């Protein structure tokens, strides 16, 4: 990326200035979400959607993901257990970085992990496509979480009466207080009701890209 004010070139993934008057500086990472529109809409009733700029529409690829997947990667890392275009969720914490295979997260969510002694909760949302990472501590004490009811679906008998089978209400339970928590990381019932977990910034990326900018990254295994 290049800024218009100084002409400095910035690295997209790390936010570091690589060349120009501001070389050596770094942009501050702002906590953000990667959610489906449906999930976002369920949480934000009065939100706004950024409208496209009509005159620039032609400059954007309408089917970018499938098309770019056909192209060779610019760099690869033979010998690692992940393939170059495997999707991962990567995070940095206290100088350590770790990559979580997206397929693994979907199968095992919620995942509880530790980096530099910090307990982490990685949760895939009710839609199976959105994710968030939290510091897994309640009132300063480490806690583990599990999915309430294993996110069971309606029985076939019920589905025939009400339509297609759908997930039951999504919620997590913690092992410390047995409170119920929503996907926003806030307790909605139980002794911890009203409290929220601290968020941890993370990036959803291709493995080859994450590994390129984080050469010392580890890969989550379970």
Secondary structure, 3 states (H helix, E strand, C coil): CECCCCCCEECCCCCEEEECCCCCCECCCCCCCECCHHHHHHHCCCCCCCCCCHHHHHHCCCCHHHHHCCCCCCCCCCCCCCCCCCEEEEEEECCEEEEEEHHHHHHHCCEEEEECCEEEEEEECCCCCCEEEEECEECCEECCEEEHHHHCECCHHHHHHHCCCCECCCCEEECCCCCEECCCCEEEECCCCCCECCECCCEEEEHHHHHHHCCCCEECCC
